[in-house]
Amino acid sequence: MGSSTGEALGAQQSGAAVATRTVTLARMNRWAILAGYGLLAASTQLLWLTYAPITTQTHRAMGVSAGAAGDLAAIFPLMYVVLALPSGRWLDAQFERALSAGAILTAGGGLLRLAGPTSYGWALAGQFVVAAGQPLVLNSMTKVAARYFPATERTAAISAGSVSLYLGILAAVLSGGPLFDAGGLRLLLTVQAAVAVVAAAWVLVALRTPAAFGEDASVAVSLRWLWHDRFLWVLAGLLFVGMGVFNAVATWLDTILNHFGRGGAAGYLIAIMTVAGILGAAVVPQAVAKRDQRRALLQVTVGVTIVAFAVITVLHPVGFVAVALFAEGFVLLAALPVVLDWSELHTGPERAGAAVGFLLLAGNLGGVVLVLIIQGVIGNPYLSLGVLSVAGLAGLALSTRLPARVSGGTGADGPGPGGAGVRGAGGASTGGNG
C-alpha cells in the first residue's frame, strides 16, 4: 500500500517536473519561435507580390498580357475569401498540423515556380499553392501569441507578427525591380524561394516546442457561434474598410496621381505609407492596450482616413501627399494588430484561429470590393479619392458600436462564446459580462 502510494506520488511529481520544464522551454524560446513565424508570414507577402512591382517586365518575359501578369497577385485575396474560415477552424482543432501544412505549402509554392521561371503556367501553379497556404499562416498569428507568450506580452507578439507582414510587402516592392534587373525572373524567384524554405524549416522545428499556455479542449470548433457574435462582425466591418483602403491605394495611386501630373511618385509614396505603418504597428498597439484605448485608436484611424483623402483631392503637391499618406499609414496599418489583439481577448485562444480567419476574410473582401469600386470611377480622380473618404465615414459609424474599453465593460467586450476572460488594460486577465 505504502509502496504504491509512493510510486503514484513520484509519478505525479515527475509529471509536474516535465510540465514545468516544458513551460520553461517554451518561455525561453518564445521570441525565437515568433521570429520564425514572422519570417514565414513575411514570406507569404513576398511571394504574393513577386510580380506586382515588375508587371510590365513579367508580361514581356512570359509572353502574356499585362492583365494576366496582374492576375498572379490578384488570386490571393480571392483564395483567402474561400479558405479563411476552413483554415481557421483547422487551426483551432489541430494547430501544429495546420500551421505545418501552411509552412510546407508556402515553401513548396515558391519552389514550384522555379520549375519554369518564365512559364506562366508554372508561375500560376506556384501562386495557387502559396495562396492555399497563406490563410493557414496568417490565421495563426494570435494563436502563436496565445500559446507561447504570457498575457502581458501577447499584444507585443501580435504587433510583431503584423509588422512582419508589412516588412514582407516592403521587401517585395523594393527588391523586385533590382533583382529582376540583376538576373531576371530566375534570380528573383530563387532568392524568394530560399527565404520561404528557410522560414518553413524554422517553423517546422519551432512547432516541436510544446505550448507554454494550454487551451480549453472542451471548446467546440464549430463555427456556429461566429454568426451570432455581433462584436466580431463590427471588427470585421472595420477591417473591410481598413484593408480595403490600403489595397485600393496600393492599386490605384499611380493612376490617380497621373491625373494631377505626379504619377511617377506613386511607388515612393506607397513605400512611405508602408514604412509609416511598420513604425505605427511597432509602437501603437502596446500603448493603446496599456491605456485600454483600442476603440479610440480605431476612431482616430478612420478619422485620419476621411481627412487625408479629402484634403488630397484639393492639395496635390507630392510633399503634402507624402505627409498625408505617412499619417494615414501610421494609424491605418497599426489598426490591424489592435483589431487582432482585441479579437483574441474576446474569443479566447481556443477560437482565435477562426476569429482571425473571419476578420482577415473580411479585410481581403474589402480589398477586392474597394479596388473594383474605384476601378469604376478611376477616370475621375476626385471621385476615386472621395470613395476612400466615404469608406472612412462608414468605418467611423461602425466604430461607435464598439465598447469604449475592454476592462470593466459590458456586452461585446466581455468574454466571447468560448467563455474566455479578457486581458485588462494592464495585461492581466479579467472577467467580463458575456
Order of alpha helices (4+ residues) and beta strands (2+ residues): alpha-alpha-alpha-alpha-alpha-alpha-alpha-alpha-alpha-alpha-alpha-alpha-alpha-alpha-beta-beta
